[in-house]
Amino acid sequence: MWFWYAISASILWGIGYVINQLLMRNFSAIEILLFESFIILLIFIPYFIFTGQLKPTLIKLLDWKIVLLILAGSFIYICAAIFILKSIGSSNATLAAIIEASYPIFTMFFAYILIGEVQFTISTIIGCLLIISGLVVVHAGH
């Protein structure tokens, strides 16, 4: 099932990138993030209230380590989102997505560094080599 979730996310990211390319004609990356974040807030606050998850979720925030991880993750997400939107705006959605597709290489590295997990196999290493080969081809063509 994990595979289909990942493919579904990939399809949605593809649609989202093209929509963001259209939005970049009228808005800055920060404006787009603001609007999208506001919509997310409008959806999830009522969800947490109606499902009774608001209080248990807020209680989890009493752990300062969790709060620091959330702050770090949020900052990283904001920076990455700005970078990808700027990439889309200065090239196009397809080129930006192809280059961004190199993130599994960094994911394996950071999984090992941050949580001490070796999350690669022969097939994932071969996949990463193919990603790197693709990056070289795309970069050479532009």
C-alpha positions as CSV (number, residue, x, y, z in Angstrom):
1,M,0.0,0.0,0.0
2,W,2.9,2.4,0.7
3,F,3.7,2.4,-3.0
4,W,0.3,3.6,-4.0
5,Y,0.3,6.3,-1.3
6,A,3.6,7.5,-2.7
7,I,2.4,7.4,-6.3
8,S,-0.8,9.3,-5.2
9,A,1.3,11.9,-3.5
10,S,3.5,12.2,-6.6
11,I,0.4,12.7,-8.9
12,L,-0.9,15.4,-6.5
13,W,2.6,17.1,-6.3
14,G,2.7,17.1,-10.1
15,I,-0.7,18.9,-10.3
16,G,0.3,21.2,-7.4
17,Y,3.5,22.2,-9.1
18,V,1.7,23.2,-12.3
19,I,-0.9,25.2,-10.3
20,N,2.0,26.9,-8.5
21,Q,3.7,27.7,-11.8
22,L,0.4,29.5,-12.8
23,L,0.2,31.3,-9.5
24,M,3.9,32.4,-9.7
25,R,2.7,34.7,-12.6
26,N,0.8,36.8,-10.1
27,F,2.2,36.1,-6.6
28,S,5.6,35.7,-4.9
29,A,6.6,32.4,-3.3
30,I,6.0,33.8,0.1
31,E,2.5,35.0,-0.8
32,I,1.6,31.5,-2.2
33,L,2.8,29.9,1.0
34,L,0.8,32.3,3.1
35,F,-2.4,31.6,1.1
36,E,-1.9,27.8,1.1
37,S,-1.0,27.7,4.8
38,F,-4.1,29.7,5.6
39,I,-6.3,27.2,3.7
40,I,-4.5,24.3,5.6
41,L,-5.3,26.1,8.9
42,L,-8.9,26.6,8.0
43,I,-9.3,22.9,7.2
44,F,-7.4,21.3,10.1
45,I,-8.4,23.5,13.1
46,P,-12.1,22.5,12.7
47,Y,-11.0,18.9,12.0
48,F,-9.1,18.7,15.3
49,I,-12.0,20.4,17.2
50,F,-14.7,18.1,15.8
51,T,-12.8,14.9,16.2
52,G,-11.8,15.8,19.8
53,Q,-8.1,15.7,18.9
54,L,-7.3,19.3,19.7
55,K,-6.6,18.8,23.5
56,P,-4.6,15.6,23.2
57,T,-2.5,17.2,20.4
58,L,-1.8,20.3,22.4
59,I,-0.8,18.2,25.4
60,K,1.9,16.6,23.2
61,L,3.4,20.1,22.8
62,L,4.3,20.2,26.5
63,D,7.4,18.2,25.5
64,W,10.0,20.8,24.5
65,K,11.9,18.3,22.3
66,I,8.8,17.8,20.2
67,V,8.3,21.6,20.0
68,L,11.9,22.0,18.8
69,L,11.5,19.3,16.2
70,I,8.2,20.9,15.0
71,L,10.0,24.3,14.8
72,A,12.9,22.8,12.9
73,G,10.7,20.8,10.5
74,S,8.5,23.9,9.9
75,F,11.5,26.1,9.1
76,I,13.0,23.5,6.8
77,Y,9.6,23.1,5.1
78,I,9.2,26.8,4.6
79,C,12.7,27.2,3.1
80,A,12.3,24.1,0.9
81,A,8.9,25.4,-0.3
82,I,10.3,28.8,-1.1
83,F,13.2,27.3,-3.0
84,I,11.0,25.0,-5.1
85,L,8.5,27.8,-5.8
86,K,11.4,30.0,-6.9
87,S,12.7,27.2,-9.0
88,I,9.3,26.7,-10.7
89,G,9.1,30.4,-11.3
90,S,12.5,30.7,-12.8
91,S,12.3,27.6,-14.9
92,N,9.1,25.5,-15.1
93,A,7.2,23.0,-13.0
94,T,8.7,19.9,-14.8
95,L,12.3,20.9,-14.6
96,A,12.0,21.9,-10.9
97,A,10.2,18.6,-10.1
98,I,12.9,16.5,-11.9
99,I,15.7,18.2,-10.0
100,E,13.8,18.0,-6.7
101,A,13.4,14.3,-7.3
102,S,16.9,13.9,-6.0
103,Y,15.7,14.2,-2.4
104,P,15.8,10.4,-1.7
105,I,19.6,10.7,-1.8
106,F,19.6,13.2,0.9
107,T,16.8,11.4,2.8
108,M,19.1,8.3,3.1
109,F,22.0,10.4,4.3
110,F,20.0,12.3,6.9
111,A,18.2,9.2,8.1
112,Y,21.6,7.7,9.0
113,I,23.0,11.0,10.5
114,L,19.9,12.0,12.5
115,I,18.3,8.7,13.6
116,G,21.0,6.2,12.9
117,E,19.0,4.1,10.5
118,V,20.4,2.5,7.4
119,Q,17.5,2.9,5.0
120,F,19.1,1.7,1.8
121,T,19.4,-1.5,-0.1
122,I,20.9,-2.5,-3.4
123,S,17.7,-1.5,-5.2
124,T,17.6,1.9,-3.5
125,I,21.3,2.6,-4.3
126,I,20.6,1.7,-7.9
127,G,17.6,4.0,-7.9
128,C,19.7,6.8,-6.5
129,L,22.4,6.2,-9.2
130,L,19.6,6.5,-11.8
131,I,18.4,9.7,-10.2
132,I,21.9,11.1,-10.3
133,S,22.2,10.0,-14.0
134,G,18.9,11.8,-14.7
135,L,20.1,14.9,-13.0
136,V,23.3,14.9,-15.1
137,V,21.2,14.5,-18.3
138,V,18.8,17.3,-17.5
139,H,21.5,19.7,-16.4
140,A,23.6,19.0,-19.5
141,G,20.5,19.7,-21.7
142,H,20.0,23.1,-20.1
